[in-house]
Amino acid sequence: MPNPSGPYPGRQLFIGLTGKQEPCLAYLVTGRSPESRQRKATAAENTVRMGPLGKTALDPLRFHYTALKYDNSSGLAVLTNGLQTEAIYETYKLLFDVGTPATQDFMAKLLEGAKAEPDSLHTPRIAGAIVIEKGNPVFIVGIKTHDAPAAAYRVAPDASHLTGISTYQGDLDNPQPTSPTARLSWLEFKGSSPDEVAQYLHDLSAATYKDEDIRVCAIGGVYSGGSWYTSIINRH
């Protein structure tokens, strides 16, 4: 199947369950311009960070940020397309620590404060969180565009299904920001390992723009046996 958000999803995230009913996640970065492709994902402690190649200057508003942060002791994992990762992670970690239910309202408020990205396309802020409550995973996705209030949704995926959201919808020449009211996308994923989920999202997202592969990286993660395990596929 092709990518459910079209040939150019921009940055995209999915959360759900493997066939073994273990929490899992997937993250994709694509880029049309040479500059947007000059980056890579790197694992560091309990994070995966998007960063520059070589000595390129940091640009935290657009290209360089913590894409994924997780906590093995609580099972929490948060993935986003920008600076909102840390705030969402710390909020849901605090909720877990004090025993407060993890509702989608917290994510919506944080995304509203982050606003859309300050670029010509008004790129939306997107986020996904997996929180373990009383031994059961809770799945939340959210989005903030420049012209509408932030929206966040609690979803309940079946085994082998992942629910997702992307920054863009549409074709490569005319990408449009995803609407907060758009139907969430989904994938049917038969595998069970982080390598498999990263490869699956990477493969179905194959597309070229001006004869260049737009895929920058794909990240997969699975929570199994009390720990998060991740896998990364980089263009570079």
Beta strands, then each sheet from edge to edge (+ up, - down):
strand 1: 11-17
strand 2: 23-30
strand 3: 39-44
strand 4: 47-52
strand 5: 65-70
strand 6: 77-80
strand 7: 125-133
strand 8: 136-144
strand 9: 151-155
strand 10: 161-166
strand 11: 168-169
strand 12: 176-177
strand 13: 185-188
strand 14: 208-209
strand 15: 212-213
strand 16: 215-224
strand 17: 227-234
sheet 1: 13+ 10- 1+ 2- 16+ 17-
sheet 2: 3+ 4- 5+ 6- 7+ 8- 9+
sheet 3: 11+ 12-
sheet 4: 14+ 15-
end
